[in-house]
Amino acid sequence: MTFTNCNAFPPQSWAALTDAEPRLLTLERDIRSGAARHLKRNGPVTIDHLWAGHGGYKRRLTQLAGWSAANPYLRTSTAYEVAYRHLYSVLEDYDDIVNGARY
């Protein structure tokens, strides 16, 4: 696998992360569609369950950013933190929908 050669180290933004690892965008789309699909099928569930539960999104993130990332450029705590904050905020949007904040 070839990795993007990025100018800034460590990555400081979601855009820089996704330039280096486009699969993060796939994970973001999966979170958006998966949370909505789960709500439709199973009703409300905590975002912590979706994030860290069995088969949760956290496991996928750790393969893309942080110490276990495939891309050596993203093997930093900063990369993990930037990605985590962005992706978890997507789940918080889901939580707002479940709790009626957007109705």
C-alpha positions as CSV (number, residue, x, y, z in Angstrom):
1,M,0.0,0.0,0.0
2,T,1.3,3.5,-0.9
3,F,0.7,6.2,1.6
4,T,0.3,9.9,0.8
5,N,3.3,12.0,1.6
6,C,2.0,14.8,3.7
7,N,3.8,18.0,4.5
8,A,2.6,18.6,8.0
9,F,3.6,16.2,10.8
10,P,1.7,15.3,12.9
11,P,-1.6,16.0,11.2
12,Q,-3.5,18.7,12.9
13,S,-6.9,18.7,11.1
14,W,-9.5,16.3,9.8
15,A,-8.7,17.4,6.2
16,A,-5.0,16.5,6.7
17,L,-5.9,13.1,8.1
18,T,-8.2,12.3,5.3
19,D,-5.6,13.4,2.7
20,A,-3.3,10.8,4.3
21,E,-5.9,8.1,4.9
22,P,-9.0,8.4,2.7
23,R,-10.6,5.4,4.4
24,L,-11.4,7.7,7.3
25,L,-14.0,9.3,5.0
26,T,-15.5,5.9,4.5
27,L,-15.6,5.4,8.2
28,E,-17.3,8.7,8.6
29,R,-20.0,7.8,6.0
30,D,-20.4,4.4,7.7
31,I,-21.0,6.1,11.0
32,R,-23.6,8.4,9.6
33,S,-25.5,5.7,7.7
34,G,-25.0,3.0,10.4
35,A,-26.3,5.1,13.3
36,A,-29.4,6.1,11.3
37,R,-29.9,2.4,10.2
38,H,-29.5,1.2,13.8
39,L,-32.1,3.7,15.0
40,K,-34.5,2.6,12.4
41,R,-34.1,-1.1,13.1
42,N,-33.4,-1.3,16.9
43,G,-34.5,2.0,18.4
44,P,-32.3,4.3,20.5
45,V,-29.0,3.1,21.9
46,T,-26.2,5.0,23.6
47,I,-23.6,6.5,21.4
48,D,-21.0,4.9,23.6
49,H,-22.4,1.5,22.6
50,L,-22.1,2.3,18.9
51,W,-18.6,3.7,19.4
52,A,-17.0,1.1,21.6
53,G,-19.4,-1.8,21.8
54,H,-18.8,-5.1,20.0
55,G,-18.0,-4.3,16.4
56,G,-18.0,-0.6,17.2
57,Y,-16.5,2.2,15.3
58,K,-13.5,2.7,17.7
59,R,-12.0,-0.6,16.5
60,R,-12.0,0.6,12.9
61,L,-10.6,4.0,13.8
62,T,-7.6,2.4,15.7
63,Q,-6.6,0.7,12.4
64,L,-6.6,4.0,10.6
65,A,-5.2,6.5,13.1
66,G,-3.2,6.1,16.3
67,W,-0.5,3.7,17.4
68,S,-1.8,0.8,15.4
69,A,-2.5,2.7,12.1
70,A,-1.4,1.1,8.9
71,N,-0.1,4.5,7.7
72,P,3.1,5.3,9.6
73,Y,2.3,9.1,9.2
74,L,-0.8,8.5,11.3
75,R,0.8,6.5,14.1
76,T,0.6,9.4,16.7
77,S,-1.7,10.2,19.5
78,T,-2.5,13.5,17.8
79,A,-3.8,11.8,14.7
80,Y,-6.0,9.6,16.8
81,E,-7.3,12.5,18.9
82,V,-8.1,14.6,15.8
83,A,-9.9,11.7,14.2
84,Y,-11.7,10.7,17.4
85,R,-13.0,14.1,18.1
86,H,-14.4,14.5,14.6
87,L,-15.9,11.0,14.3
88,Y,-17.4,11.1,17.8
89,S,-19.0,14.4,17.0
90,V,-20.8,12.6,14.1
91,L,-22.2,10.2,16.7
92,E,-23.2,13.1,18.9
93,D,-25.3,14.4,16.0
94,Y,-27.0,11.0,16.0
95,D,-27.6,11.3,19.8
96,D,-29.2,14.7,19.2
97,I,-31.6,13.2,16.7
98,V,-32.5,10.4,19.1
99,N,-33.2,12.8,21.9
100,G,-35.3,15.1,19.8
101,A,-32.9,18.1,19.7
102,R,-33.4,18.3,15.9
103,Y,-37.1,17.9,15.7
